[in-house]
Amino acid sequence: MTCEPEVLQAAEWDAWSAHILRSFGAEEPPEEREVMRDLSRWERGLVVRDGSEIVGTAASLPFRMTVPGGSPVRAAGVTSVSTAPTHRRRGVLRSLMRRQLDDLHEAGEEPLAVLTATEPAIYGRFGYGMASRKVDARLEAGGVRLQLPPSAEKVRLRLVDEPALVREECEEVYAACVPGRAGMLERLPGWENLALLDTAEQRHGATALACVLAESEGRTTGYARYGLKRGRDERGVHAGTVLVRDLMALDPGSAGALWQYLLDLDLMSTVHTGSLPVDDPLLEMADDLRRCSPVLRDDLFCRPVEVGRALASRAYAQGVDVVLEVEDAFCPWNSGRWRLSGDESGAACEPTRDAAELSLTVRELGAAYLGGTSLLSLERAGRVEEIRPGALRVASAAFRTEPAPWVPHRF
């Protein structure tokens, strides 16, 4: 076995998909399989074979991602990475990552690669840094009270039992939210269907997916998709759970009205949401954070494929002019000194022979790229070195962004 990745052929998709599911110990309902078949870009898929057997897979998707400053940047969404349990520690994963990044570099179209990790510890050695975090929250429906903005009183709520009927309204809200937060991905055609899948596995014992719309001044300003899971406590008292699939809102009033609706549903004692931004307004509206049980988790991992283009593609919170010494053992074309100069209006980043002022690896650069991880905190963890006194604090402040980065888009 040579571990040489090859491009996936269209006729191999079924075998490729079956290998991925087996590697993750998962099953794929027929309806989800059909959606994923339509969304897959097989020409961007890679396979490693041992004879005729597929033993490794990886793929990428051509997304456009919001970066600090609000502009969309082309980013390769890395997905479907798997290795057969019979072929661990034989270089399969490394060969796939090597070929994928080489292909992206050669194509020159996507200066960034991003992924969400099943096992976060794996990808640091390939230059991916944790660029955003998310919050998993379980709100006590009877214990949490929300301080709603006055505008929430003007919001009208409309319940829809069949979410597909309001697909367009929800997608318009999602699209309007994308430019406002770094890390958000524009929908590729057809991906709105994935958000509406409602298989037994996704329900976790809950009812069919429902949707409630927030409307204000004659237009849709938010939505929440959710299911209800009935239950009782040890006394026999109803204690069900609202499983929130996703919630998007264009303004604080709409967000507050939607969360209040979910907390007020009859016979439900808990509202569970698996992915919130770390600065979600819900956490500020709630009067008792302890009764929200927030848990911090990793979200998006980011890696510059082309350091110069990636850094020049975003804006910076304040003026910055700094020389970065970047180490990238896996993609050596990025290694060297780069002068980054920019502000809120844009930036430039070019190779330079000037003396380095900060030293870091591409992994730290990826972690800081979306503004959710500060260079200062990375320096305190021993992962960034300040060479010129004062350079770190200025650069760290310039890289930060608000609101916090977040990616609610599954891929």
C-alpha positions, -999 to 999 in steps of 0.1 A, spaced: 0 0 0 15 34 -11 -10 58 7 -12 79 -25 -46 97 -25 -66 97 -58 -95 119 -69 -129 102 -62 -148 90 -92 -185 97 -94 -193 59 -97 -175 54 -64 -197 76 -43 -217 49 -27 -186 29 -16 -170 62 -5 -200 72 16 -203 37 31 -167 38 42 -172 71 60 -203 59 78 -186 27 89 -155 46 102 -178 69 123 -200 40 135 -230 58 120 -260 50 99 -275 73 73 -313 73 67 -322 71 30 -336 106 29 -304 121 43 -284 99 19 -302 114 -11 -297 150 1 -260 144 8 -255 127 -26 -269 159 -43 -247 182 -22 -215 162 -25 -188 176 -49 -173 143 -58 -146 159 -79 -132 175 -47 -132 141 -29 -101 121 -22 -96 84 -16 -68 62 -4 -70 25 -14 -54 -7 -3 -58 -27 -34 -95 -22 -44 -106 -14 -9 -112 23 2 -93 29 35 -92 67 37 -113 96 25 -114 134 26 -132 161 7 -137 199 6 -165 222 -4 -162 256 -20 -178 279 6 -177 317 10 -172 326 47 -177 360 64 -144 373 78 -138 403 102 -150 434 83 -180 417 69 -166 406 35 -170 371 22 -138 351 15 -136 318 -4 -128 290 20 -125 253 15 -148 235 39 -130 203 48 -153 173 54 -157 135 52 -123 128 67 -120 92 77 -95 63 80 -104 26 82 -98 12 117 -76 -15 100 -53 12 87 -46 35 116 -11 50 121 0 41 86 1 76 72 -34 76 55 -46 107 72 -14 126 67 -13 117 30 -49 130 26 -42 163 43 -10 166 23 -28 161 -10 -57 183 -1 -36 213 9 -13 209 -21 -44 208 -44 -58 239 -28 -25 257 -31 -21 248 -67 -57 258 -76 -51 292 -58 -88 299 -54 -93 294 -16 -68 311 7 -84 295 38 -94 259 48 -119 254 76 -135 224 94 -155 213 124 -137 184 141 -151 152 154 -119 148 173 -103 182 179 -69 170 189 -62 156 154 -59 187 133 -34 209 150 -5 191 135 -18 200 101 -20 237 109 -56 241 120 -63 263 150 -95 267 170 -109 299 156 -143 300 173 -162 285 202 -199 278 208 -221 273 238 -243 244 246 -271 255 270 -299 238 289 -324 264 302 -347 256 331 -380 267 316 -396 274 350 -365 290 365 -351 313 339 -367 347 333 -358 368 304 -355 406 304 -368 413 270 -361 445 250 -392 467 245 -393 459 208 -402 423 216 -438 434 224 -443 444 187 -432 410 174 -458 387 161 -452 349 162 -466 324 137 -464 287 142 -458 265 112 -461 227 115 -444 220 82 -411 240 81 -406 234 44 -435 257 37 -415 287 50 -382 276 37 -377 308 17 -386 331 46 -361 314 69 -334 314 42 -338 351 38 -332 356 75 -302 333 75 -287 351 44 -292 385 61 -274 373 92 -243 360 73 -225 393 67 -229 403 104 -208 376 120 -174 362 111 -173 325 105 -208 323 90 -210 305 56 -231 315 27 -255 287 16 -245 268 -15 -275 259 -37 -294 230 -22 -279 232 13 -311 247 27 -326 212 23 -301 198 48 -314 222 75 -349 208 70 -340 171 73 -359 155 101 -348 119 105 -354 97 136 -318 101 145 -319 138 144 -351 140 165 -336 121 195 -370 109 205 -388 142 199 -417 151 178 -415 161 141 -397 194 134 -418 225 139 -410 261 130 -421 294 146 -416 326 127 -410 361 142 -427 388 122 -423 426 125 -437 454 103 -449 429 77 -417 409 72 -401 378 87 -374 389 112 -365 355 128 -373 318 131 -367 289 154 -369 252 144 -375 227 172 -390 195 184 -407 185 217 -396 155 237 -421 144 263 -410 132 297 -419 131 334 -398 134 365 -397 109 394 -430 124 408 -448 118 375 -449 156 368 -445 165 331 -409 174 324 -404 175 287 -375 190 267 -376 215 239 -348 205 214 -339 236 195 -324 228 161 -316 264 151 -327 299 158 -319 330 138 -331 366 143 -324 399 127 -329 421 159 -330 417 197 -367 420 199 -373 390 175 -346 369 193 -362 377 227 -397 369 215 -386 335 201 -367 325 232 -396 335 254 -420 314 232 -397 283 236 -395 288 274 -433 291 277 -443 259 259 -466 237 280 -454 206 297 -417 214 290 -392 219 318 -360 223 298 -350 241 266 -319 226 251 -299 243 224 -267 227 211 -250 257 195 -251 293 205 -224 320 199 -204 327 230 -219 362 230 -255 353 222 -280 378 235 -299 350 252 -272 348 278 -276 385 286 -314 384 287 -314 355 312 -317 366 348 -298 335 361 -269 322 341 -266 291 364 -301 280 353 -289 281 317 -261 256 324 -238 269 296 -210 246 284 -182 259 262 -172 238 232 -150 240 202 -166 253 170 -147 261 138 -111 253 131 -93 275 106 -61 272 86 -45 297 62 -37 280 29 -21 312 16 -9 334 45 -6 366 26 -39 364 8 -57 352 39 -45 381 61 -51 406 34 -87 395 29 -100 407 63 -102 440 80 -87 449 114 -103 466 144 -75 493 146 -44 503 126 -17 476 126 17 474 110 36 443 122 61 418 108 51 382 115 76 354 115 54 324 105 64 288 107 45 263 86 62 230 85 33 213 66 29 240 39 64 255 36 53 281 11 38 300 40 70 300 62 89 332 64 83 369 74 52 387 64 45 424 68 8 429 77 -5 465 75 -41 473 77 -71 489 95 -109 489 94 -109 497 56 -87 467 45 -52 453 46 -21 442 27 2 414 36 34 408 17 67 389 22 95 410 37 131 408 49 125 432 77 131 420 113 104 399 128 82 415 156 60 385 164 68 348 160 41 321 157 31 290 138 4 289 112 -18 271 137 -19 301 160 -25 324 130 -55 302 121 -68 304 157 -66 342 157 -78 347 122 -115 352 128 -109 373 159 -123 349 184 -90 339 200 -67 367 210 -30 367 202 -24 379 237 -40 348 252 -20 326 229 12 344 240 3 338 276 -1 301 267 34 301 253 23 298 217 32 333 204 65 350 210 68 388 211 101 400 197 96 437 196 81 450 228 46 465 223 39 447 190 18 420 206 -7 442 223 -13 463 192 -16 432 169 -39 414 193 -63 443 195 -63 447 158 -72 410 152 -101 410 176 -137 413 163 -172 417 175 -196 400 175 -177 368 183 -172 344 153 -196 314 151 -206 288 124 -242 275 126 -239 259 92 -234 221 92 -211 206 66 
